[in-house]
Amino acid sequence: MRAVATAIVSDLHLGTVSGADLARGGPALDRLLDVLAGAERIVLLGDLLELRERPAAAVLEDVAPALRRIGEAAAGKRLTVVPGNHDHQLVAPALERARLAGGTLAIAAEHPPEPGELAARVAELMPATDVAFSYPGVWLRDDVFATHGHYLDAHLTVPRVECLIAAAVERFATGVGPEGPQAAADYEAILAPIYALSHAVAQNARAHPPARRNNLSRDVWRIAATDGDGRLPDRLRRRFVGQLAIPAAVAAVNAVGLGPFSAELTPTELRAAGLRAIATVADRLGIADAHVVFGHTHRAGPLPADDASTWTLPGGGTLTNTGSWVDEAHFTASDGPSNPYWPGRIAWVHAGGGPPSLETVIEPTERSAARRG
C-alpha cells in the first residue's frame, strides 16, 4: 500500500548536542530512507532541526549529509516540511512577510522561502525533490490534517516551562481575549515570541557546546514520576519534588491567574493532558471532524494498549501521534517498541481512505546500533 501512501515523520530533531537524534546517520537513517523510498509523498512534521541548542549555521553544517540523503530518497516526490516549535525559524520570516502584507494566517498555507533564508538552504540540499513549506499544517486528504502540534502548549495543564511562559504571554502581552486562542494567528501571538527568544539565544551559543539534555521539564518529570534505582536519596528526592515542590509551585502559579495547571505528573495524566489539549486546538481550528496527525509530545499513539476512545475528537475525527526519532533512554529504559516513547515511528496516510496508521521502523537491535555518543 505504500506506493499510494503518504509517509509522515515527526520530531527528528536533527542536530542535537547529545547525539540522541538517531536519524542523523548510521543504521537509523538507513532504515528511515528505506521506508521513505516506498512512499508516494513525504511530510516532515515539525522539529526537523534542533535549533534551540546552538547556532543554526552549525546545525545545518552537521546535518547537511542527512538532509541530502533524505532528498535523494524523495527525489521526484513531493516533500512537505511543516515547521514546529524547535525549528520555527524555518517559517518565521515568511510569517512576518505575510503580516506586513496584511494577510491572515490560514491553517494550511504554503510559505515559499526567500533566497538566503534558512528554509531555502534546507530546500537547496534536496534539489531533486519538490520541497514545500506549509504552516501550521497541511491537508493530506479532504479528511486528514497534519500539524506538528505545538499549539497544544497553549492549553496544556501540565506545568511545563514553555506552557507557563505561554500562559504569562497570553495574559499580559497579547490581545487574545479571555476565551483564549481561536485561530492560528492567536496561537502565534502567544507562542511565537517564545520561539523567537529561544532561537536568538541559541545563535549566541557555542557551535559545539558540551552534551546536555536541555529540557528542564522532562528532567523534573523524570524525578517526580519514576523510581530511579530505588535508593533512599532517589526516593527522598522524588517525594520532595513530586509531593512538595511541584504542588507548591503549581498552587502559586494558579493563584496569580496563569492556570489552571495540575500538579499530577503521572504517565497517564501526561498522555491525557496532551490529548485534551490537542483536541481543544482541533476544535478551535475547525478540524475536529478530521483525522488529525500530530507529534510534539514524542508520545506515539494510539498503540494497541491504548484506550482508542481517548484518541477521538468531539467532531468525530481521530488523533494519531507519530512519536519521535529521539532516543530518550530515561523514558524507554530497556523497553521495546511497546513503549509509547520508543523512537523511530512513521505514520501512514493511505489514498484509499481510513484513519492513519503507525509503523515502527527501529527495532531494539537497531536502536542499540544507532545510539551515538
N, C-alpha and C positions, 0 to 999 in steps of 0.2 A: 504493500500500500504506500510505501514511501515515495514512489515515483509521482504520486499525485497528492503529496502532503507537504505541509509547511513545518519546518523544524524550528522550535523556539528554545533559545539558550539564554539564561539569565545569570547575572552575578558571576561573571568570570573574574572580575577584579584583577585584570592583568596589570602587573607592576607592583604588587605588594612588597613591602620591605621584608616581611617574614619568610617569603617563599612559599606561602600557603596557596598561592594561585596555581593550581595544578595544571591548568591548560596553557601555561606559558611555554611549555616544551615537554619533551620526553614522551612516555607512553600515553599519558592522559591526552595530550594534544593529538597524538596519532589516532587514538580511539575517537576523539571528537570529530576529526576530519573524515574518518572512515564513514561515520554516520551522516555527517552533513553532505557528503558526496551523493547520498541517495535521496536527498530532499529536492523538491521542486522549487521551494523558496525557503529563505533563511531569515529569521528575526533574532537579532541580538538585543535582548530585552532589558537593557539598563545595567549600569555598573560594569560595562565592558572594560573600562580602565579604572585603575585605582589612582585617583588624582588628589587624595587628601593627605598623603604622607610625604610627598616630595615634589619637586618641580615637574611640570608637565613635560618639558623637553627631555628630562632624564627618564621619565616613564616611557615616553614614546620611543626613545632610543633603545631601551631594553626590550620592549615588546614588539618592535617592528618586525622581527622574524616571524613571530606567531601570527601577526596580522597579515603578513604576506602569504603565509601558508593557508590561512582561512580564506583569503581572497582567491587563491589557486583552487581550493576545494569548491568555491562558489562561482567559479568562472562561468560566465554566460547566464547566471541566475540573478534573480532579484534578491538583494540582501538589504534588509531594513534595520537601521540602528535606531533604537528608542532609548535616549539617554535616561539615566537615573539620577539619584542624589549624589553618588560618588563621582560621576562624570558629567554633571550638569553643564560644565563649561563647553561641552560639545554643542549645546543648543543655546546657551546664554546669549551670544552675540546676535543670533537670529531672532530671539525673542525681543531683544532690545530694538532691533530694526523694526519689528512688527509694531511695537509700542509707539515708536516715533512716527510711524506711518498712520497711527490711529486705528489699527486693526484690532480685532478681538481674537482671543486665543481659542480656537476650536479644539476639540478633544483628540482629533486625529489629523493634524495639519503637517504637511511636508515643509521642511525648512532647509532649502539648499544653502550650503555654506559658501562664504566668500573666500577667494584665494588668500592664503596666509593664515586662515583660522585653523584651530586645532581639528575641527571636523573635516576640513578639506585635506589636511595632512593625513588623516586616517584613511579617507577615501582614496588618496593618491597611492597608498600602499596596496590597494586592491584594484589595479587598473583594468583588469579583465572582467570585473564584476559590476553589475548595475547597483551601485550603492545609493541608498536614500536615507534621509534622516527624518523621522516622524516623531511628533511630541504633542502632548504627553502620552499618546498611544497610537495604535494603528488598528484599523479594521482588517481582519484576515478573511472573514466571510461576513455575510449580512448579519449573522448571529454570533460572531466571535470577535471579541475585542481584547487586545493585548496591551498592557501598560506595566511599567516597572513596579508600581505600587507604592512609591514613596509618599504619595498624598495621604496615605492612611495614617502617617505620623501626626496629622492634624486632629485625629480622632482617637488615637491610641491611649488607653487608660493605664498602660504600663509606664512607669516613670523613667523612661529612657532620657538621657541628657538632651538629645535632639528634640524630643517631644516636649520637654519642659521649656526649652528655649522657644519652640514654635508657639506654645501657649502664651508665653510672655509677648512675643512679637504680635500675635493676633490681637491681644488685648490692648497693648499700649502703642503699637506702631503701624497699624493698618486701618483702612476704612471698612474692613469687613464687619458686618453687623452682628448683633448679639445672637442671631440664629446660626452663625458660623459660615464657613465657605459654602457657596452654592454653585460655583463654576470654576473652570480651570484657572481663570485669572485670579480668583480669590485664593486658591491654593498656592499659586506662585507668589502672591503678595505676602503670604505667611512664611513660605519655606525658602524662596529664592535668596533672600538676604542671608540666611544661614549658610547656604551653599556658596554664595559669593565670598563670605568671610573665610570659610574653610579653604576654598581654593586660593585666596590671596595669601593666607598664612603658609600654605604648602609651597607657594612659589619662592618663599624666602628660606625654606628649609634646605638642609644639605642634600645634594644629589644622591648620596649613598649613606643615609643615617644607619645606626645600628638597628638590628631587628627588634620589633616591638609589636604588641598586639594592636595598640592604638584604638581600643574600644572599651572605654570605661564601663558602659552599660552592660556589656557581656561579661566583663570581669566581676561586676557586682552580682549579676545573676548567678554566675558560677559559684561564688562564695555562698550566697544565700540559699540556693536551691539544690546543691549537691553535697554529698557527704565527704568528699575528698578521700583520704585513705583511712579515715576513722580515728585518727589520733586526737588526743584531747585538745591540743591547740586548734586543730581544724574545727572540732565540734564547738568550741567556745567562740571562735570567730564567726562560724555560721549562725550561732544563736544571737550574738551581738548584732550582726548585720541584718539578719532576717527578722528578728523579733523586737529589736530596739531601734537601731539606727534608721532602717528604711521606713518603718511605721511613723517614727517621729518626723522624718523629713517630709514624707507624703502628707501628713497632717498639717505641717506648716505651709506647704505649697497649696493645699486645698483651702486653707484659711485665708490666704490672700487672693483667692478667686481664680487661680490658674487651673483648677481641676475641672471635673473630678478625676483624680488619679487613684489607683488601687495599690495597696502595699503587698498584694498577693503576687508572688513571683514563681509559682509552680509551673511546670511544663504545660499542664492542662490549661491554666489561665493565660499563659503566654500565647498559646495557639488560639484559644477562644477570643482573646482580645484582638489579635491580628485579624481574625476573620470578621469580627464585628466591625472593626474599623474599615476594612476594605469594602464591606457590604454598605457602609454608610457612604463611602466615596462613590460606589457604583450607583447608589440611589441619587446622590446629588448631581452626578454627571448624566443621569438619564439612561444608564445602560444596565439596569438591574434585571432586564429581561433577556440579557445576552449571556453567552458563555464568556466569562472574564478570566483571562490568564494573567498572572502577575508573579513577581518574585519578591525581592527586597528583604523579606524576613528570613530567608535562607531555610525556611521550614517547608519542605515539599508536601504535597498532598492534592487530593485525598489519596491516602495509601490504604491497602486492604484492611488495616486495623482501625482506620478512622470511621467515625460515625458520618456517613455520607450526608445526612440531613443538615449537619453543621456547615457543609460546603455548598449550600444552596442559597440563592438570593431571594429577597421578598418578591421580586417581579417575575420569578420563575426561572431565572438563569442559574448558572452554576459557577463555582470558583475552582480554579486549578492553580496551584503554586509550583513553579518549576524547580524550587530548591536552588542550590548554588554549586559552583565549582571551586569552592574554597575549603581546604582541609582544616576544619575546626575540631581538632582532636579532643578538646575538653568537652565537646558535646557528644561526639560519636564514640569515644573510647575505643573498645575493641569490637563494637557492634558492626554488623554488616549492613547491607542496603535496606534492611527493615527499619533502620533508624531514620527518622524524618529529616535529620540534618546530614545524612550521608551525602558526600559530594558526587557530582557527575551525573546529572539527570537532564533529559531533554523532553520537552512537551511537543506532542504532535497534533496538528490540526489537519484533518482529512477533508478533501474536497467533497466527498460524498455525504458529509453531514455527521451529526453526532457530537458529543462533547469531546474536548481534548483528552488525550491520553498521555501517560508518563512512561518513559523508558529509562531504566538505569543503565548508564554506559560504563561506569567504572565499577569493577568488582574488587573484592578485598585484596587480591594479589596485585592487581594493577594499581590500587591506591598506595600500597607499600612501596612499589617501584617508582610511583610518580612523585611522592613526597620529597621535596628538596629542602636542604638547609634548615 
